[in-house]
Amino acid sequence: MWKRNNNVGIGLFVPKGSNQNGNLSIEGRARIDGDFSGSLFTESKFDVGKTGFFNGDADVDCAQIAGTF
């Protein structure tokens, strides 16, 4: 049986105090602690930290939102 590997590394990290925008398709996890605007696709986990702000569309395997989405 095929099983997805969610133990891949971080493909995108936006640190607190920084801004990123665009339309991204990445391999690996995504972590937003700063500001991101645009669209994001990953077959892995997507995290928005307490200080994170995400404005856009996300097509992800699973999401954990502590900040603003």
N, C-alpha and C positions, 0 to 999 in steps of 0.2 A: 504494500500500500504506500502511496506517495504521501509524504509528510513535509509541510513547509518548515524551513529552518528559520526561526525567529531569533536565533542567537548570532546574527550577523552584526558587524560593527556599525558605528554611527556614520550615516551618509550625509547628514546635515546637522549642524549645530549653529544656532544663532544666540550668542551670549547676551546677557543683560547689558543694556545700554547701546546695543547696535541695532541697525535697521537693515532688512533684506527684503527685496521684492523680486517677483518674477514668476514664471511658470516652470516648476521643477518636477522632474521624474527621477527619483533616486533609488539606489540600492542601499539597503540598510535602514537603520532607525533614524528618525528625525526628532530633534529636541529644540524647542523654541523657548528661550528665556528672555529674549529681546522682542523686537517687533518684526513681524513678517506679513506682507501683503501679496496676494497672488494665489496661485493654485499649486497643490502639492500632491504627488502620487508616489506611494511606496507600498510594497507588499509586506512591509514590516510594521513595527510599532511607531506611533506618533505621540509625543509628549509635549504638552504646553505647561511649562513651569509656572509657579505662582507669580512671577514677574513678567511672564510671557503674554504677548498680544498677537493673535492670529486673525487676519481679516482676509477671507477668501474661501476657496473650495478645497476640500481635502478628500482624497480617495485613498484610504489606508486600510491595513488589516485590522488594527485595533487602535483606539485612542484613549489617552489619559489626560484629562483637562483639569488643571489646577488654576490656570490664569483665565484670560479672556479669549473666547472663540467667537 
